[in-house]
Amino acid sequence: MDSNFQKIAQWLAESTAAVAFTGAGISTESGIPDFRSPGGIWSKSQPVYFDEFLRSAEARQEYWRQKAIAHRDFAAAEPNIAHQTLARWETSGRLRGVITQNIDGLHQLAGSHNVLEMHGTAREIGCLDCLAREPVDAMVEQYEKTQQVPTCPQCGGLMKHATISFGQALPEEVLQESAEWSQRCSLMFALGSSLVVHPAAGIPQLAKQAGARLVIINRDPTPLDDIADIVIQSALGEAMLRIDELLD
């Protein structure tokens, strides 16, 4: 195990184009439950699909009920050692940036500047009509007080979190930039992701196909373990701290 950590630190030290791909596992150590985990929101409620949100007032009410519950975890969460380590690597020029499946904004709070959010952000509310953005806290507070689904203060349109719902297309510009980063990187970290949700999960595979080394750090096995150069199954914070110590 130590030799693997030493190899990863060596590869990172030599790289000027490393990229990190992160999933829910990087944020569970900040107290945010994985939506699919036994304690996650989807273990208690079915997710609201995008087309349901558009056509049904009842579905919009259920969507906002679920999001208000999830917001409590997001609002209280702080970046952990893994988020902070990635931010330091970016500042030092070793990491180009982070491609994340997460919607919690913890990478930015940790100090990362180059972050591609494939599934959007739960830190803002967006209008589906005029595309205006509003801070999340005030809108969630309004909903909790009134139990009324908010409408856009600019145009009266439908408001939802600026995240990608089931059945909603991922932003094409984010997909394209993520693919470009992956095809040009020399080292790809896949951190805390089950690597089963596509098309996002194909990003590490794209990097490997383009000639990059692939390092997977996750508690559980993933479908890409067989093509990875190194796989480490452990708590993410501990692993990142070990790599960072060897890098210094």
GIPEJO-V139647 format. One record per pair of residues at least 24 apart in sequence whose C-alpha atoms are under 6 Angstrom apart, sorted by sequence separation. I is the first residue (numbers start at 1). J is the second residue. If there is no record, write none. Layout:
# GIPEJO-V139647
[[I J] [I J]]
This chain:
# GIPEJO-V139647
[[83 107] [87 111] [183 207] [87 112] [182 207] [187 212] [84 110] [186 212] [187 213] [188 214] [189 215] [190 216] [191 217] [192 218] [79 106] [83 110] [183 210] [189 216] [129 157] [194 222] [128 158] [79 110] [127 158] [127 159] [126 159] [126 160] [125 160] [126 161] [125 161] [126 162] [125 162] [124 162] [122 161] [122 162] [32 73] [121 162] [120 162] [121 163] [120 163] [119 163] [120 164] [119 164] [30 77] [30 78] [30 80] [68 140] [19 95] [18 95] [19 96] [21 98] [16 94] [18 96] [19 97] [20 98] [21 99] [22 100] [23 101] [17 96] [19 98] [21 100] [23 102] [50 165] [50 166] [49 166] [50 167] [49 167] [50 168] [82 237] [81 237] [82 240] [26 192] [18 185] [25 192] [17 185] [18 186] [20 188] [21 189] [22 190] [24 192] [25 193] [17 186] [18 187] [19 188] [20 189] [21 190] [22 191] [23 192] [18 188] [22 192] [23 193] [9 243] [5 243] [9 247]]
